[in-house]
Amino acid sequence: MKKILISEDAFGDLNEGFLFYEAQDFGLGDYFTACLRADIEGLKVTAGIHREVQGFHRLLSRVFPHGIFYTVQADEVTILAVIDLRRNPDLITTRLKKR
């Protein structure tokens, strides 16, 4: 099983998503966090099998329209970004290049 590391940028992305969904409906932010946490935990077993996009592996969230961008090195998975995929593709590319 692989060890999961989450970058500060990715934590910021998760917090941004939480705030967005919580503003839509009370409790939806907690549901978002729980779903994304489960998706990320699944990487302990499935890391490395996902399509590469912009030089990172990308896991698509099962419930929300978010991509979890990560790298795999030996027994470590590093989450670098959690991005809402409904955004402008140029913005997504720019954000990924900065990480």
C-alpha positions, 0 to 999 in steps of 0.5 A: 500500500502506498503512502498519501501526501497532500500538498498545501496547494491541494489542501487549498483546492479542497478547502475552496471546493468545500466553501463553494459547495457549502455555500450551495447547501448546508452540509454539501461541503462536508459531503464533498470533503467525504467523497474526495477523501474516499477518492484520495484514499483509493489511491493507496491501491490504484495509484498510477493506473490513471490517465496522464494529463499535463504530466500528472496522473488524473483521477476523476472523482466519482461524485463531483466534477473534480480531477485529482492530479497526482504523482507516484514515486516508489511507495508515495503518492503526492496529491498536487491539485484538486481542480473543478474540471468545469473551469476553463481548460486554459486556467486548469493548464496554468494552475497545473504548470505552477505546481 
